[in-house]
Amino acid sequence: MLHRPIGSVLRRTARSAVAALALAPAGALLAAPPPAGTETIGRAATPAEIKAWDIDVRADFKGLPAGSGSVAKGADIWDAKCASCHGAFGESNTVFTPLVGGTSKKDIESGRVHFLANPGYPHRTTLMRISHLSTLWDYINRAMPWDSPKSLATDEVYAVLAYLLNLGEIVPADFTLTDKNIAEIDKRLPNRNGKIFYRPLWETSGKGDVVNAACMKDCPVDGKIDSSLPDGARNTQGNIAEQVRPFGPARGTDTSQPRRTALVGTGPAPAGVRTAASSPAPVASSRAQVDAAGGLALAEAQGCTACHGLANKIVGPSFQEVARKYAGRADAPSYLAGKIRGGGQGVWGAIPMPAQPAVKEADAHALAAWLIKGAK
C-alpha cells in the first residue's frame, strides 16, 4: 500500500472542496451554519504551518525546493549519518537491505533492470526498484536519518542523494545535483521504464486490485493468527517488544526466550520497560545528577535507544555490554564521553557509530558515568 504525502492530500482536498462549493446551490450554503458551540473551535492555519506540512515532492518535481549538493559533500554526510545503517557504500545488509547493487550501465541505458526479472538475484535494492528521483528526495528529506528524521538541511538532502546516485554509477564523482538538473538525472534511473500503470488503482470506476470479503454480521471477536515467528529466529535481535517504544511494550509477539503464552500488551510489561501509567524519570543533565532512572531517560532523550538496548543488542552493543567491557578502565568516563560525541568503528564490529556532535558535553559525561555504574 502506498501512502500519499500529506501535502498532496491537502491539495487534493482543497480542490475537492472548491469543486463542491461551485456545484452546491447558494441557498444550501447559506442555510447550513456551523453546529452550535463549534464557532470558536480551531483557527485558520498560518502560512508557516501550511509550509511546514506541505513538503511533498511530486513525480514532476513540483514542490521541490531550490538547492544543490555535491557527491563529495554527500560522502561526508553519509559517513557521519547514514553508514551506520546502510554501510559505507550503501551495500550493507547488516541492518537494512542494501540500497545499491543489482544495476548496470546497460540498465541505465534501457531504463529496465535486468535482475528484477531474475528470481535468483538475492536482493531488490532501492536503485533497482525506484522509478522517480522525487521519491528518493522526498523520503530522505522527511524520514532520514533514522534516529533524527527531518534534521537534514535542503542542500544536505541533495548531497546525500547525489552520493547515492554516484554509488550506482548514475552520476560521476565530481557531479553536483541541483533542482535545475534533477529532472535530467531522473531520465537515467535504471528502472525508469520498469513500472506498469495499473488503471483500476487510479480510476474509481474500475475494479480494485484487492478484494475485501469483510465480515458485516455476527463477526468473531477474536481474529485468527495467520503467521508466527519460527523458534530459530526468536530473540536473534533481542526482544522486539522492548525496543523502539519510549514507554510500554509493543503490542504483538514477545520474541524473547522462553516463548510467552500471551500477547504482549495483555500482561505485565517486560522487565526494564516503563508502562504508560508510570511517570517518566527526569532527564539527567550532569554527572552529579545521573542515576539509574535518569541515565536511561537521558539515553532515550538523546536517541541512543534507537541503536542500543539496555541488555540486548540492536544495531550496536547493549548498554550493559559496554558497561562490562570498560568496568575496570581508569579513564573510562572521559573515553566513553569522547566516543559518544565523536563516534568510532571497529571496537564492536564493522558497523560504525556515527558522531553525535549535538549531544552536549555535560550530557555525554553523564551518559558515560551511568554506563560505568553498570547501566542499570
C-alpha positions in Angstrom: 0.0 0.0 0.0 1.4 3.4 -1.0 0.6 6.3 1.3 0.4 9.7 -0.5 2.3 12.6 1.2 0.1 14.8 3.3 0.8 17.8 1.1 -0.8 16.1 -1.9 -3.8 15.1 0.3 -4.2 18.7 1.4 -4.0 20.0 -2.2 -6.4 17.3 -3.4 -8.8 18.0 -0.6 -8.7 21.7 -1.3 -9.6 21.2 -4.9 -12.5 18.9 -4.0 -13.8 21.5 -1.6 -13.7 24.2 -4.3 -15.5 21.9 -6.7 -18.1 21.1 -4.1 -18.7 24.8 -3.4 -19.0 25.5 -7.1 -21.7 22.9 -7.6 -23.7 23.5 -4.4 -26.8 25.8 -4.6 -26.2 29.1 -3.0 -29.2 28.7 -0.8 -27.9 25.4 0.6 -24.6 27.1 1.6 -26.3 29.9 3.4 -28.7 27.5 5.1 -26.0 25.4 6.7 -24.4 27.4 9.6 -21.9 25.6 11.8 -23.3 23.5 14.6 -23.9 25.4 17.8 -20.9 25.6 20.1 -18.3 25.0 17.3 -17.9 28.6 16.1 -14.8 29.1 18.2 -13.2 25.7 17.7 -9.9 25.8 15.8 -8.3 28.6 13.8 -7.0 29.1 10.3 -3.6 27.6 9.7 -0.8 30.1 9.3 1.3 30.2 6.1 4.3 28.9 8.1 2.2 25.9 9.4 1.0 25.1 5.9 4.5 25.3 4.5 5.8 23.0 7.3 3.3 20.3 6.3 3.4 20.8 2.6 6.8 19.3 1.9 6.0 16.5 -0.6 7.7 16.4 -4.0 5.7 15.2 -6.9 7.0 13.0 -9.8 7.2 16.1 -12.0 9.3 17.7 -9.2 6.6 20.2 -8.3 7.2 21.1 -4.6 11.0 20.5 -4.9 12.8 23.3 -3.1 15.8 25.1 -4.7 19.2 23.8 -3.6 22.3 21.8 -4.6 24.7 19.2 -3.2 27.8 17.6 -4.5 28.8 13.9 -4.4 31.9 14.8 -2.3 29.7 16.6 0.4 27.3 13.8 0.3 30.1 11.3 1.0 31.0 13.2 4.2 27.3 13.3 5.4 26.9 9.7 4.5 29.8 8.6 6.6 28.6 10.6 9.6 24.8 9.9 9.5 24.0 7.1 7.1 26.8 4.5 7.0 25.9 3.0 10.4 22.7 1.5 9.0 23.4 1.3 5.2 27.2 0.7 5.1 29.9 3.0 3.7 28.9 2.2 0.1 25.2 1.6 0.6 25.6 -2.2 0.1 25.4 -3.3 3.7 22.8 -6.0 4.6 23.5 -5.9 8.3 20.8 -3.5 9.5 18.6 -2.8 6.4 18.5 -4.3 2.9 21.1 -2.8 0.5 20.3 0.4 -1.3 22.9 -0.1 -4.1 23.6 -3.0 -6.3 22.0 -5.1 -9.0 22.1 -2.4 -11.7 24.4 -2.0 -14.7 25.3 0.6 -17.3 23.1 -1.3 -19.7 20.2 -0.9 -17.3 20.8 2.8 -17.2 20.6 3.0 -21.0 17.4 0.9 -21.3 15.6 2.0 -18.2 14.8 -1.6 -17.2 16.7 -3.6 -14.6 17.7 -7.0 -15.8 18.0 -8.6 -12.4 14.4 -7.7 -11.5 13.3 -10.5 -13.8 15.8 -12.9 -12.2 14.3 -14.7 -9.2 17.7 -15.9 -8.2 19.1 -12.5 -7.5 19.4 -12.2 -3.7 18.1 -8.6 -3.2 15.8 -6.0 -4.6 17.9 -2.9 -3.8 16.5 0.6 -3.8 18.2 1.6 -7.0 16.9 -1.5 -8.7 13.3 -0.6 -8.0 13.0 3.2 -7.8 11.4 4.9 -10.9 11.4 8.5 -9.8 14.1 10.6 -8.1 11.4 12.6 -6.5 10.5 9.6 -4.3 14.1 9.3 -3.0 14.5 13.0 -2.4 11.2 13.2 -0.6 11.9 10.1 1.6 15.4 11.2 2.6 14.0 14.7 3.4 11.2 13.5 5.6 12.4 10.3 7.2 16.2 10.3 7.4 18.5 9.8 9.3 16.6 7.1 11.1 17.3 8.4 14.6 16.8 12.1 13.7 14.3 12.5 10.8 13.9 15.9 9.1 17.2 17.0 10.5 19.0 17.3 7.2 19.1 20.7 5.5 17.9 21.0 1.9 21.4 21.1 0.4 22.3 18.1 2.5 19.4 16.1 1.1 20.7 17.0 -2.4 24.2 15.9 -1.4 23.2 12.6 0.1 21.1 11.8 -3.0 24.0 12.7 -5.3 26.3 10.4 -3.4 23.7 7.6 -3.6 23.4 8.1 -7.4 27.2 8.1 -7.7 27.3 4.7 -5.9 25.0 3.4 -8.5 27.2 4.9 -11.3 24.3 7.1 -12.4 26.3 10.3 -12.0 30.1 10.9 -11.9 32.2 11.6 -8.7 32.5 15.3 -9.5 28.8 15.8 -10.0 26.6 18.4 -8.2 22.9 17.6 -8.0 20.6 20.7 -8.1 16.9 21.4 -8.5 17.8 22.6 -12.1 19.3 19.3 -13.3 17.5 16.6 -11.3 14.9 16.1 -14.0 17.7 15.2 -16.4 19.2 12.7 -14.0 15.7 11.3 -13.5 15.9 10.1 -17.1 19.0 7.9 -16.2 17.4 5.8 -13.4 17.9 2.1 -14.2 14.2 1.3 -13.6 12.5 4.4 -15.0 10.7 2.3 -17.7 10.1 -0.7 -15.5 6.8 0.3 -13.9 3.3 -0.6 -15.1 0.3 1.7 -14.9 -2.4 -0.2 -13.2 -5.6 1.7 -14.3 -8.1 0.2 -11.7 -5.9 1.5 -8.9 -6.3 5.1 -10.1 -9.7 5.2 -11.6 -12.7 4.9 -9.2 -14.9 3.3 -11.9 -12.5 0.4 -12.4 -12.1 -2.8 -10.4 -9.8 -2.6 -7.4 -6.6 -4.6 -7.2 -7.8 -6.3 -4.0 -11.0 -8.0 -2.9 -12.1 -7.4 0.7 -14.5 -10.0 2.0 -15.2 -8.1 5.2 -17.4 -9.6 7.8 -20.5 -7.5 8.3 -22.7 -9.6 10.6 -22.1 -11.9 13.6 -18.3 -11.3 13.2 -16.0 -13.3 15.5 -14.5 -11.2 18.4 -11.0 -12.8 18.2 -9.1 -12.8 15.0 -7.1 -15.8 13.7 -3.4 -15.5 13.8 -2.1 -16.5 10.3 1.6 -16.1 10.9 4.1 -16.9 13.6 7.8 -16.5 14.4 9.9 -19.6 13.9 11.6 -20.7 17.1 15.0 -20.5 15.4 14.5 -16.8 14.8 13.4 -15.9 18.3 15.5 -13.3 20.1 18.1 -13.1 17.3 18.0 -9.3 17.6 16.8 -9.1 21.2 13.2 -8.9 22.4 11.4 -6.8 19.8 8.8 -5.9 22.5 11.4 -4.0 24.4 12.7 -1.9 21.5 11.8 1.3 19.8 8.9 2.3 22.0 9.7 5.1 24.6 7.3 3.6 27.0 5.2 0.4 27.3 5.6 -2.8 25.3 4.8 -3.0 21.6 1.6 -5.0 21.1 2.4 -8.2 19.3 4.5 -11.3 19.9 7.2 -11.2 22.6 10.3 -12.6 20.9 12.3 -13.4 24.0 13.1 -16.8 25.2 11.3 -18.8 26.5 8.2 -18.2 24.4 5.4 -16.3 26.2 1.9 -17.7 26.2 0.1 -14.4 26.0 0.2 -11.5 23.5 2.5 -8.6 24.5 0.4 -5.8 26.0 -2.1 -8.1 27.7 0.1 -8.9 30.7 2.8 -7.2 32.7 5.3 -5.1 30.9 8.7 -6.8 30.2 11.5 -6.1 32.7 13.1 -2.8 32.2 10.2 -1.3 30.2 8.2 1.6 31.7 4.5 1.5 31.3 2.3 4.4 30.2 1.0 4.7 33.7 4.3 5.2 35.3 5.8 8.7 35.4 8.9 9.1 33.3 12.1 9.8 35.1 13.7 13.3 34.8 16.4 13.6 32.2 19.8 13.9 33.8 22.0 16.8 32.6 25.2 16.5 34.6 27.4 13.8 36.2 26.2 14.8 39.6 22.6 14.1 38.7 22.9 10.9 36.9 21.3 7.8 38.4 19.8 4.6 37.1 16.5 6.1 36.0 18.0 9.4 34.9 20.7 7.7 32.9 18.2 5.6 30.9 15.9 8.6 30.4 18.9 10.7 29.1 19.8 7.9 26.7 16.3 7.8 25.4 16.2 11.6 25.1 19.4 11.6 23.1 18.2 8.9 20.7 20.7 6.3 21.9 18.0 3.7 22.4 17.3 3.6 18.6 20.6 1.6 18.2 21.3 0.3 21.8 19.1 -1.8 24.1 19.5 -1.8 27.8 20.5 -5.5 27.9 20.2 -6.6 24.3 22.0 -5.6 21.1 20.0 -3.8 18.4 22.3 -2.1 15.9 25.2 -1.6 18.4 26.0 -3.3 21.7 23.7 -3.1 24.7 24.4 -0.5 27.3 25.2 -3.2 29.8 27.7 -4.9 27.4 29.5 -1.5 27.2 29.4 -1.2 31.0 31.1 -4.6 31.5 33.7 -4.0 28.8 35.0 -0.8 30.4 34.3 -1.6 34.1 38.0 -1.7 35.1 39.3 1.0 32.9 40.6 4.1 34.8 39.9 6.6 32.1 36.6 5.1 31.1 34.4 8.1 31.8 36.3 10.5 29.6 37.0 7.8 27.0 33.3 6.9 26.6 32.2 10.6 26.7 34.6 11.2 23.8 33.3 8.1 21.9 29.7 9.2 22.4 30.3 12.6 20.8 33.0 11.6 18.3 31.8 8.2 17.1 34.0 5.3 16.1 34.3 2.0 14.4 36.0 -1.4 14.9 35.6 -1.9 18.6 32.3 -3.7 18.4 32.4 -4.8 14.8 32.2 -3.4 11.3 29.2 -1.2 11.8 30.4 2.3 12.7 28.8 4.6 15.3 28.3 8.0 13.7 29.5 11.1 15.6 26.9 12.8 17.8 28.1 16.4 18.0 24.6 17.5 19.0 25.0 15.8 22.4 26.2 18.3 24.9 29.5 17.6 26.6 27.9 17.5 30.0 25.2 15.0 28.8 27.9 12.9 27.2 29.8 12.7 30.6 26.5 12.0 32.4 25.8 9.1 30.0 29.4 7.8 30.4 29.1 7.9 34.2 25.8 6.0 34.0 27.4 3.4 31.8 30.4 2.9 34.2 28.0 2.4 37.1 26.5 -0.6 35.2 23.8 1.0 33.1 21.1 -0.2 35.4 
